[in-house]
Amino acid sequence: MIITEKKSIEEILESLKGYQKIFLVGCGECSTTCKTGGEPELKEMKALLEQHRKTVLGMCMPSAPCIAPQIKAELAKNMKALRESEAFLVLACGLGAQSVKDNDRLGLAIIPALNTVFGAVMDAQGNFVEKCSLCGECVLDVTGGICPVTLCAKGLLNGPCGGMNKGKCEVDKDKDCAWVLIYQELEKRKKLNQIKEIQQPKDYKKSTKPHKLVVSK
């Protein structure tokens, strides 16, 4: 899940300077779950913009605006309003905003209403927790399913730093040291020998951006 947060209305209005007629795009998946780009947030944004004398000509909420066929279908259904619009205000992550741009045939301005913060899992209490850095070189098989690249503040691959104290992280004393958690997990699974395996420095070429995955047909 991609975690987003709302920009302030002041920042949004600054970005919308020079644009009067606005079309809103939300997101039915991640932004809806984060309560930043679902139906209530679209309605709230419409009211705020109208209070500041902007004209909202329409809105749509594809399930996942980052998926081209979905945003294309929504834009096609709203083509009459879009032909009169000057800018999209996108209540989705940066991926969704760029997908709107890529699939817009009219060349409207793309204005993000949200900041994209991180990728996360949702825990049993409904909190969002970052657990993967999308590094392109997964080591979960040798670290007991716990990612040191993300959960260790220093991204260490071969055990804790010298600042670990009583199982807590040197950087955040309220946070468990990732390598202590890894040790405990491997011990529980009788796999402690894996902690002795020296992990080579990461190949940062694998995380060079931008990535592309070509799906064979």
N, C-alpha and C positions, 0 to 999 in steps of 0.2 A: 504494500500500500504506500502511496506517495502522500506525505504529510504536507499540508499547506496551512498558512495563516493569512488572515485578512490584512491588506494594506489599510492605512488610515484613509478616511474619506478625503482628507486634505491632500494626500499624495495622489489619490485617484483623480481628483478634480484638476490637480496640476497637470497630470498626464493627459487629461481630456481637453486642455486648453486648445481652442481653435476648432473643436468638434462639438456640434450641437445635437445631431441626430444619432442616437446610440442604439445598438442592438446587443442584448445580453446573451451570453452563452454560459451555461452551467455544466455540471458533471454529475452523472447519476451514480458514480461509484465512489472513488476516493474522497473527492471534495464534499460529497453528500455525507459520507461517514464522518468526516472531520468537522461538519457543520460550517463549511466555508463556501460551498457552491451548490447546495441543493435548492429545492424549490422555495423554502422559506427565505433563504439568503438572496435568491434572485428577486423575490418580491420586496424584500427589505431594501435591496440596492436600487430597485426601480423607484421606490418612494423617496429615498435619499437624493437620487439624481434629480427627480422632479422638484424636490424642495429647492434645489440649486438651479432651477430653470433649464435643466436639460430635457430633451425630448427622447423618451424611450419608445422606439417604434415596434419592438417585439423582443421575444426571448425564446430560447430553446434549451433543452437539457438532454442531450444524448447520453446514453448509459456510460459511454467511454469516449469522450471527444478525441482522445489520442488514437482511436482506430478510424482510419480514413472512411470506410463505408458508412459508419454511423454518423459522423459529422457531415459527410456529403449529403446523406438522406435528409438530415435536419435542415441544412442550408437550402436544399432544393424546395422543401415544403414552405420555407419562409422567404422565397425569392422576391416576392412583391415588396415586403418590408425592407429587405436588404438593399434593393435598388434605390431606396430613398435614404438609406443610412450612410453615415460617414465613417463610423468606427465600431468595431467590436469591443466590448468590455468583457473579458473572459474570466469567469470565476472557476478556474481550473488550474492545475499545475502548469509549469512551463512546457511540459510535453503537450498538454492539451492546447495551450495557447498557440504553439508553433504548428500544431496539426490544423488548427483553424486557419492559420495563414496559408499553409500549404494547399488547403482544399477550397479556399475562397477564390472564385473566378472573377470577383468584382474589384479586387485590389483595395479593400477597405483597410483602414489602420487597425492594428492589433494592440490593445491596451490590456495589460494584466491587472486584475484586481487582487491577486493573491501573491504571496511569496512562497516559493517552493522550498521546504526546509530539509526533509530527509525521507528515506524509505524506511518503513517500519512494519513490525507485526503488532497485532492487538493482543494484549494479555487477557486473562480471565476477568479482570476488573474493568476492562474497557479502556485501559491506558495504551498509548502508542509508544513502542520501544524500538529504537534503532538497533538492529542486530547484524546487519550485513552492509559492507562497504562497496559491494559490487566490484571487487578488485580484479576479478578475472583469474584468480589462482586460489581456489578454495582448499583450505587445510582442515576442514571440519572432521575429516576421517581420522586424523591423528590427534585432534585436540578435544575429543569427546563430544563433538557437536557444539562446541562453544567457540565463537570466533574471536581470536585475540587481536586481529587487525582492527576490529570495531570496538570490542568491549575493553580492551586495554587502552588506556589514555595515550600510551606511547606507541601502540601498534606493535609491540614486541612479539617476535616469533619463537623465541627460545627461552621461555621462562621469565619470572618476574624481575623487575629492576631492584636495585638496592634500597629503594625508598619504601618498598612494601613494609607495612608494620601491622602485626597482629591480624593479618589477612585482609587489611584494608589498603586501598590505593593511595599512593603518595599525592596524587593530584587532587583527589576527592576523598576525604577521610570517611565519608558516609557511604562510599561505594566499595563493594567487595572487589578485591584484586582478581582480575580475570584469570590469572595463572593459578591462583589458589583454587578457584572454581574448577579449572581444567584438571588440576591434580586430584581433587576430590572425586571428580567424575571418572577419571581413568582408574583411580584406586578402587572405586565401587565396581567397576567393570573388569577388574583384574587385568588392566591394560597399561599399567604404569611404565612398562618398558618402552611404550611409545613416546613418553616424555623425554627419553634420552636421544631420540632421533633428531639430529640437527637439521633444522629447516634452512634451506638456502635463502639468501636475500631475494626479495620479490623481484620478478621480472616486470618492471614498470611499463615495458612496451605493451604488455597485455592490457593495461588500463589507459593506453593512449586514446584520447578522444579526437573526433567522434567515432563511436562504434557503428558497425553495420552488420546485420545478419541477413544473408541472402537465403531465402527459403526456396529450395529446389522444387520444381513442379513436375 
